[in-house]
């Protein structure tokens, strides 16, 4: 079974259909990179291929300086250690980092516990907390579409 675990896991993850990015996501990522922001991904994953495959398929792999997958680093959100690892990987102090997430509990708590400078909750993602927990910490900003990030992160000098 072990030799087939990665493939079986990916098949399970993909069983309910191909995932597509939200409108404006690819253009927003490219613009944030153009504006001089360092981008990274922190994801609780059960596969090690889904996110890298998406990045290559949609041509945005070069937008990200780091990709932290829980299945690789054996840490999971909301553990602040996974956020701190991402900050170290991009060479920024946590207080100079912002995290954009879609889970009102796990993402907000983790980013705040890691002392990130800002936490942006993408409210329209349709991924409410699956554990049924109520938020105990509030995000700094809430957006309903990914392009709204361009209003929060202006051109850098």
C-alpha positions as CSV (number, residue, x, y, z in Angstrom):
1,X,0.0,0.0,0.0
2,X,2.8,2.5,0.9
3,X,4.2,2.7,-2.6
4,X,0.7,3.8,-3.8
5,X,-0.2,6.1,-0.9
6,X,0.6,9.4,-2.7
7,X,-1.4,8.5,-5.8
8,X,-4.4,7.1,-3.8
9,X,-4.4,10.3,-1.7
10,X,-4.4,12.5,-4.7
11,X,-7.3,10.4,-6.3
12,X,-9.3,10.9,-3.1
13,X,-8.6,14.6,-3.0
14,X,-9.7,15.0,-6.6
15,X,-12.7,12.7,-6.4
16,X,-15.2,15.6,-6.1
17,X,-13.9,17.5,-9.2
18,X,-11.2,19.8,-10.4
19,X,-10.6,22.8,-8.3
20,X,-10.6,26.2,-10.0
21,X,-9.2,29.5,-8.7
22,X,-11.6,32.4,-7.9
23,X,-12.1,35.1,-10.4
24,X,-9.2,37.5,-10.6
25,X,-6.8,35.4,-8.5
26,X,-4.1,34.8,-11.2
27,X,-4.0,38.5,-12.2
28,X,-3.9,39.6,-8.6
29,X,-1.0,37.3,-7.7
30,X,0.9,38.5,-10.7
31,X,0.2,42.2,-9.8
32,X,1.2,41.7,-6.1
33,X,4.5,40.2,-7.3
34,X,5.0,43.0,-9.7
35,X,4.4,45.5,-6.8
36,X,7.3,43.9,-5.0
37,X,5.5,41.7,-2.4
38,X,7.0,38.4,-1.4
39,X,4.3,35.7,-1.7
40,X,4.1,32.3,-0.2
41,X,1.6,29.6,0.5
42,X,0.8,27.8,3.7
43,X,-1.6,25.0,3.3
44,X,-3.0,22.1,5.4
45,X,-2.7,19.4,2.8
46,X,-3.1,15.7,2.5
47,X,-1.2,15.6,-0.8
48,X,2.2,16.9,-1.8
49,X,1.2,17.5,-5.4
50,X,-2.1,19.3,-5.6
51,X,-0.8,22.8,-5.0
52,X,2.4,22.6,-7.0
53,X,0.5,21.1,-9.9
54,X,-2.0,24.0,-9.7
55,X,0.8,26.6,-9.6
56,X,2.4,25.1,-12.7
57,X,-0.9,24.5,-14.6
58,X,-2.0,28.2,-14.1
59,X,1.5,29.6,-14.6
60,X,1.9,31.2,-11.2
61,X,4.7,29.1,-9.7
62,X,7.1,32.0,-10.2
63,X,4.9,34.3,-8.1
64,X,5.7,32.4,-4.9
65,X,8.9,32.4,-2.9
66,X,7.9,29.5,-0.7
67,X,5.3,26.9,-0.5
68,X,4.8,25.3,3.0
69,X,2.7,22.1,2.8
70,X,1.6,20.6,6.1
71,X,2.0,17.1,4.6
72,X,5.7,17.8,4.1
73,X,6.6,19.8,7.2
74,X,4.5,17.9,9.7
75,X,2.9,21.0,11.1
76,X,-0.7,22.1,10.6
77,X,-2.6,25.4,10.9
78,X,-3.4,26.9,13.3
79,X,0.0,25.9,14.9
80,X,2.0,29.2,14.8
81,X,5.1,27.3,13.9
82,X,4.0,26.7,10.3
83,X,3.5,30.5,9.9
84,X,6.8,31.3,11.5
85,X,8.5,28.7,9.1
86,X,7.0,30.5,6.1
87,X,8.2,33.9,7.4
88,X,11.7,32.5,7.8
89,X,11.6,31.0,4.3
90,X,10.8,34.4,2.7
91,X,13.2,36.2,5.0
92,X,10.7,38.5,6.7
93,X,9.9,39.1,10.3
94,X,6.4,37.8,11.2
95,X,5.2,41.4,12.1
96,X,6.1,42.3,8.5
97,X,4.0,39.5,7.0
98,X,0.3,39.3,6.1
99,X,-1.7,36.1,5.8
100,X,-4.7,35.7,3.5
101,X,-6.8,32.8,4.5
102,X,-10.3,31.5,4.1
103,X,-10.9,29.7,7.4
104,X,-12.3,32.0,10.1
105,X,-10.9,29.9,12.9
106,X,-7.8,28.0,11.8
107,X,-6.3,30.7,9.6
108,X,-7.1,33.7,11.8
109,X,-5.9,32.1,15.0
110,X,-2.7,30.8,13.5
111,X,-1.7,34.1,11.9
112,X,-2.5,36.0,15.0
113,X,-0.6,33.6,17.3
114,X,2.4,33.9,15.0
115,X,2.3,37.7,15.4
116,X,1.7,38.3,11.8
117,X,1.3,42.0,11.0
118,X,-2.1,41.5,9.3
119,X,-4.6,38.8,8.8
120,X,-7.0,39.0,5.8
121,X,-10.0,36.7,5.8
122,X,-11.4,35.8,2.4
123,X,-15.0,35.5,3.4
124,X,-16.4,34.4,0.1
125,X,-14.4,31.3,-0.2
126,X,-17.1,29.0,1.0
127,X,-14.8,27.2,3.4
128,X,-16.2,28.0,6.8
129,X,-14.6,26.2,9.7
130,X,-15.2,22.5,9.2
131,X,-14.6,21.7,12.9
132,X,-17.6,23.7,13.9
133,X,-15.7,26.0,16.2
134,X,-16.7,29.6,16.6
135,X,-14.0,32.2,16.0
136,X,-12.3,33.6,19.1
137,X,-10.0,36.0,17.2
138,X,-11.0,38.4,14.5
139,X,-9.2,39.1,11.3
140,X,-7.7,42.6,10.6
141,X,-9.5,42.8,7.2
142,X,-12.2,40.9,5.5
143,X,-12.5,40.7,1.7
144,X,-15.2,39.1,-0.6
145,X,-13.0,38.9,-3.7
146,X,-9.3,38.3,-4.2
147,X,-8.7,41.4,-6.3
148,X,-9.6,43.5,-3.2
149,X,-6.1,42.6,-2.0
150,X,-4.8,45.2,-4.4
151,X,-6.6,47.9,-2.4
152,X,-4.9,46.6,0.8
153,X,-1.4,46.2,-0.6
154,X,-0.5,49.3,-2.6
155,X,2.5,49.7,-4.9
156,X,5.8,49.5,-2.9
157,X,8.5,52.1,-3.2
